[in-house]
Amino acid sequence: MKAIGNYIIISEIKEEIQKTEGGLLLAENHREDIRYRTADVESVGVRVEGIVEGDKIYYDHCWSQH
């Protein structure tokens, strides 16, 4: 797949299980308090500036659920 225009294509980086300060182990689906996720940029459209393929970015996961 190739991005066009001002779009980018990303693939989410799955995070490992996290430990809270109290010692609880949280899987990613229980971590709704963390708004931003990490992803690798797979493809970049011709109008996008400042991002290249292979970059790691943070994105708002609230947008990815629509």
Secondary structure, DSSP 8 states (H G I E B T S, - for coil): ----TT-EEEEE-----EE-TTS-EE-GGG-TT--EEEEEEEEE-TT--S--TT-EEEEEHHHHT-
